[in-house]
Amino acid sequence: MQPCARHATLQGVESMRTIALAGLVAFLAAVLAGGGGLPARAAPMEMGAQATVAPGVVAKLSAARLATAKYATDLERAKADGYGIITTMIPNMGYHFLNPKVEGFDVTKPPILVYVRRGEAWQLVAIEWVWPKKPATPPLPGARYGSFGAACHYTDGSFVTAASQAQCAKTNPKTGAAFNFWHPPLVTFHIWVWYPNPSGMFAEFNPLLTPFNND
Ligand SMILES: [Cu+2]
């Protein structure tokens, strides 16, 4: 390195130090002017982000999540608690597991758990309720609904649409699995507490699940 080049470099380092020091001084001046401490933490409403659900729903979502955390990556635990498979992978929705003993609406006790899988690993994505018709009063403010046509369900999660139970084969002609149950057309209600859904917390489908659609 030429002496003059070295000198220039040292000068550069020196001027950078000066700039950094000036910045630190300006920062401290701003902090001190602001009351002598670190900048105050913004109040929740000033944080910028807005919840996309009604304020009263926020606490319900946290309760739903806490109550189902034990199932988040533990399908065996869900099965042990009574959830059995009722669908294979529904694109952009998931595999459905139903606990037939769960009745009524309680965000902490969903009758249906919706999972995606990658190999042998299962991940809870949503919780779901179904009704023969749309509830007179929404289960939660801002609820949105989906639908599931009448169908025969088989013990391996396969299902075949059918207008009545009389039309259900005793075993699924394609998979050989035994008949499990038939249901009439249903109104569905999903809450995506375990996977972000850009379509909304209560959307029927979730576009972020496409990587799992063939699993
Ligand atoms: Cu579903």
Boltz pocket constraint, residues with backbone or C-beta under 6 A from the ligand:
constraints:
  - pocket:
      binder: B
      contacts: [[A, 93], [A, 96], [A, 114], [A, 128], [A, 188], [A, 190], [A, 204]]
      max_distance: 6.0
